[in-house]
Amino acid sequence: MNPNVKKHFDAVASQYDEQRRGLIPCFDDFYGMALSLAESGENSPRVLDLGAGTGLLAAMVRSKLPSAQISLIDMSASMLDVARDRFAGDSNAEFIVADYSEYDFSPQRYEIIVSSLSIHHLTHDSKRDLFKKLYRALAPGGVFVNADQVAGHTPASDAYYRRRWLAETAASGLPQSAIDASVERRSVDINAKLDDQLAWMTEAGFQDTDCMYKYLDFAVFFGAKPAAS
């Protein structure tokens, strides 16, 4: 993953959570859908959060699945420090400082793998490779939920997404400095088209792949590993 991504997120670690709602106009529906899809028939499912950052999504999963064993991986130690504070005293949470696109998860298997606003930082080839690796890392019957940014079908769509996002963040009440910092962070984004990502997930082996939610360039993807695998 581009080292500039780590630099940008190290810099914003302490303010990241309080800015989320202002920078994600569809925050409740976006995260709500991702959380609703994070399901398992296991009493104590093993959950992996890719690019976990401050642990925002992982904490939501913890509230839903209080007995889950949650692994949070992120290349920014500063972001994970915030997550450690959030999960203080939680013996079923572990923290891995690493680039998940290069990390070897074997032999561990997970019932649930989630990610939010992270995978779009990878090149398209790296996304395809990651989806294959995540399929292998899932236990049979496991699910992968990715809440992320997507590219539009045309440059005009991307331009429209951008205008809407800038207008809605400007109306959010966030200070301009926070918006400017987010604009700079988005300069390292490598968004992929929705249909391409569904195709790559299917290519990796996922079944029932679908986009379960979309608001402009924010989308929630789902894929399952067959129970018989």
C-alpha positions as a printed NumPy array, in Angstrom:
array([[  0.   ,   0.   ,   0.   ],
       [  1.167,   3.523,  -0.765],
       [  3.202,   4.796,   2.257],
       [  1.585,   8.218,   1.818],
       [ -1.675,   6.647,   3.003],
       [ -0.065,   5.841,   6.362],
       [  1.296,   9.382,   6.636],
       [ -2.11 ,  10.949,   6.042],
       [ -3.872,   8.757,   8.592],
       [ -1.15 ,   9.03 ,  11.22 ],
       [ -1.696,  12.785,  11.081],
       [ -5.447,  12.634,  11.669],
       [ -5.629,   9.738,  14.166],
       [ -6.76 ,  11.756,  17.186],
       [ -9.541,  13.608,  15.305],
       [-10.617,  10.825,  12.952],
       [-13.731,   9.589,  14.734],
       [-15.256,  12.956,  15.523],
       [-15.001,  13.936,  11.851],
       [-16.579,  10.76 ,  10.423],
       [-20.2  ,  11.884,  10.358],
       [-19.35 ,  15.149,   8.668],
       [-17.182,  13.502,   6.023],
       [-19.561,  10.617,   5.309],
       [-22.965,  12.14 ,   4.512],
       [-24.614,   8.695,   4.615],
       [-22.821,   7.608,   7.802],
       [-25.709,   5.847,   9.591],
       [-26.98 ,   3.9  ,   6.583],
       [-23.473,   3.112,   5.319],
       [-22.149,   1.683,   8.577],
       [-25.559,   0.335,   9.543],
       [-25.747,  -1.826,   6.438],
       [-22.192,  -3.09 ,   6.901],
       [-22.929,  -4.013,  10.503],
       [-26.178,  -5.766,   9.622],
       [-24.309,  -8.029,   7.169],
       [-21.644,  -9.039,   9.714],
       [-23.38 , -12.23 ,  10.793],
       [-22.296, -15.69 ,  11.893],
       [-23.899, -18.781,  13.337],
       [-20.916, -19.229,  15.664],
       [-21.218, -18.265,  19.321],
       [-17.744, -16.717,  19.351],
       [-16.96 , -15.893,  15.728],
       [-13.484, -14.849,  14.729],
       [-13.68 , -11.405,  13.135],
       [-10.989,  -9.648,  11.117],
       [-11.187,  -5.888,  10.514],
       [ -8.946,  -4.785,   7.638],
       [ -7.625,  -1.244,   7.829],
       [ -9.334,  -1.034,  11.212],
       [ -7.966,   2.414,  12.003],
       [ -9.396,   3.689,  15.262],
       [-11.617,   0.633,  15.64 ],
       [-14.839,   2.431,  14.762],
       [-16.395,  -0.444,  12.795],
       [-14.832,  -3.084,  15.042],
       [-16.483,  -1.46 ,  18.064],
       [-19.855,  -1.653,  16.331],
       [-19.228,  -5.341,  15.651],
       [-18.261,  -5.836,  19.292],
       [-21.586,  -4.314,  20.409],
       [-23.471,  -6.673,  18.097],
       [-21.337,  -9.752,  18.822],
       [-20.107,  -9.419,  22.412],
       [-18.362, -12.817,  22.406],
       [-16.531, -12.357,  19.112],
       [-12.76 , -12.626,  18.892],
       [-11.76 ,  -9.52 ,  16.963],
       [ -8.456,  -8.911,  15.185],
       [ -7.793,  -5.338,  14.076],
       [ -5.074,  -4.79 ,  11.487],
       [ -3.823,  -1.429,  10.237],
       [ -0.508,  -0.061,   8.985],
       [ -0.896,   3.089,  11.125],
       [  0.232,   2.477,  14.703],
       [ -1.186,   5.874,  15.651],
       [ -4.662,   4.873,  14.495],
       [ -4.449,   1.541,  16.295],
       [ -3.381,   3.313,  19.482],
       [ -6.799,   4.987,  19.469],
       [ -8.374,   1.566,  18.899],
       [ -6.427,   0.109,  21.832],
       [ -7.913,   2.794,  24.079],
       [-11.386,   2.053,  22.722],
       [-10.976,  -1.661,  23.468],
       [ -9.15 ,  -1.217,  26.773],
       [ -9.735,  -4.249,  28.97 ],
       [-11.118,  -6.338,  26.11 ],
       [ -9.184,  -9.619,  26.222],
       [-10.836, -10.818,  22.996],
       [ -9.371,  -8.034,  20.858],
       [ -5.928,  -8.166,  19.248],
       [ -4.074,  -5.489,  17.308],
       [ -1.76 ,  -6.063,  14.347],
       [  0.362,  -3.209,  12.989],
       [  0.961,  -4.284,   9.391],
       [  0.052,  -3.707,   5.762],
       [ -2.778,  -6.207,   5.307],
       [ -2.14 ,  -6.426,   1.566],
       [  1.202,  -8.075,   2.377],
       [  0.308,  -9.835,   5.64 ],
       [  0.09 , -13.632,   5.81 ],
       [ -3.065, -14.53 ,   7.744],
       [ -2.563, -18.3  ,   7.505],
       [ -3.274, -20.605,   9.195],
       [ -5.929, -18.486,  10.917],
       [ -9.478, -18.608,   9.551],
       [-12.228, -16.079,  10.212],
       [-15.999, -16.35 ,  10.205],
       [-16.372, -12.64 ,   9.405],
       [-14.024, -10.271,   7.577],
       [-14.985,  -6.601,   7.463],
       [-13.383,  -3.452,   6.148],
       [-14.429,   0.177,   5.919],
       [-12.964,   2.903,   3.739],
       [ -9.606,   1.222,   3.292],
       [ -9.334,  -1.161,   0.348],
       [ -9.784,   1.671,  -2.155],
       [ -6.216,   2.737,  -1.32 ],
       [ -4.842,  -0.341,  -3.102],
       [ -4.088,  -0.563,  -6.807],
       [ -6.676,  -2.506,  -8.762],
       [ -4.347,  -5.49 ,  -9.19 ],
       [ -3.725,  -5.474,  -5.438],
       [ -7.476,  -5.387,  -4.791],
       [ -7.936,  -8.488,  -6.928],
       [ -5.09 , -10.269,  -5.134],
       [ -6.474,  -9.241,  -1.745],
       [ -9.927, -10.614,  -2.506],
       [ -8.36 , -13.982,  -3.325],
       [ -6.37 , -13.921,  -0.094],
       [ -9.422, -12.986,   1.958],
       [-11.424, -15.82 ,   0.419],
       [ -8.725, -18.243,   1.561],
       [ -8.704, -16.655,   5.023],
       [-12.453, -17.129,   5.502],
       [-13.76 , -20.201,   7.251],
       [-16.359, -22.209,   5.294],
       [-19.66 , -20.365,   5.574],
       [-17.878, -17.106,   6.371],
       [-18.753, -13.673,   5.016],
       [-16.816, -10.671,   3.728],
       [-18.306,  -7.183,   4.083],
       [-16.565,  -4.197,   2.527],
       [-17.899,  -0.677,   3.089],
       [-15.848,   1.447,   0.735],
       [-15.641,   4.123,  -1.911],
       [-16.291,   3.351,  -5.561],
       [-15.581,   5.034,  -8.86 ],
       [-18.41 ,   6.148, -11.095],
       [-19.164,   4.464, -14.4  ],
       [-18.057,   7.61 , -16.238],
       [-15.871,  10.643, -15.533],
       [-19.071,  12.693, -15.385],
       [-20.344,  10.459, -12.585],
       [-17.108,  10.933, -10.645],
       [-17.331,  14.691, -11.08 ],
       [-20.908,  14.646,  -9.805],
       [-19.958,  12.521,  -6.787],
       [-17.213,  15.006,  -6.011],
       [-19.489,  18.051,  -6.229],
       [-22.102,  16.451,  -4.012],
       [-19.542,  15.335,  -1.433],
       [-17.952,  18.792,  -1.262],
       [-21.363,  20.451,  -0.896],
       [-22.528,  18.064,   1.824],
       [-19.314,  18.231,   3.828],
       [-19.387,  22.035,   3.589],
       [-22.888,  21.978,   5.085],
       [-21.899,  19.54 ,   7.841],
       [-20.479,  22.108,  10.221],
       [-16.949,  20.699,  10.061],
       [-14.159,  23.291,  10.097],
       [-12.73 ,  23.995,   6.671],
       [ -9.337,  22.745,   7.829],
       [-10.809,  19.269,   8.437],
       [-12.456,  19.256,   5.018],
       [ -9.231,  20.396,   3.344],
       [ -7.303,  17.622,   5.104],
       [ -9.85 ,  15.078,   3.893],
       [ -9.564,  16.394,   0.334],
       [ -5.805,  15.905,   0.58 ],
       [ -6.246,  12.351,   1.916],
       [ -8.567,  11.545,  -0.966],
       [ -5.807,  12.506,  -3.388],
       [ -4.256,   9.072,  -2.79 ],
       [ -7.521,   7.181,  -3.396],
       [ -7.652,   4.586,  -6.182],
       [-11.374,   3.954,  -6.438],
       [-12.562,   1.049,  -8.565],
       [-15.888,   0.715, -10.327],
       [-18.656,  -1.168,  -8.587],
       [-19.094,  -3.803, -11.299],
       [-15.352,  -4.436, -11.472],
       [-15.166,  -5.104,  -7.743],
       [-18.1  ,  -7.512,  -7.85 ],
       [-16.399,  -9.338, -10.736],
       [-13.113,  -9.559,  -8.825],
       [-14.891, -10.926,  -5.745],
       [-16.658, -13.547,  -7.863],
       [-13.359, -14.403,  -9.555],
       [-11.846, -14.962,  -6.103],
       [-14.53 , -17.527,  -5.297],
       [-17.097, -15.528,  -3.348],
       [-20.743, -16.432,  -3.844],
       [-23.859, -14.281,  -3.523],
       [-21.691, -11.255,  -4.256],
       [-23.692,  -8.068,  -4.355],
       [-23.677,  -4.362,  -3.627],
       [-26.093,  -4.124,  -0.709],
       [-26.05 ,  -0.327,  -0.387],
       [-24.883,   2.634,  -2.43 ],
       [-25.009,   6.381,  -1.921],
       [-23.049,   8.231,  -4.59 ],
       [-19.474,   6.91 ,  -4.213],
       [-20.072,   5.074,  -0.917],
       [-20.985,   1.4  ,  -1.313],
       [-21.261,  -1.746,   0.808],
       [-20.21 ,  -5.024,  -0.809],
       [-21.001,  -8.537,   0.383],
       [-19.655, -11.962,  -0.477],
       [-19.936, -15.388,   1.149],
       [-17.769, -18.498,   1.171],
       [-19.755, -21.688,   0.659],
       [-20.195, -23.743,   3.816],
       [-19.009, -26.858,   1.999],
       [-15.608, -25.416,   1.006]])
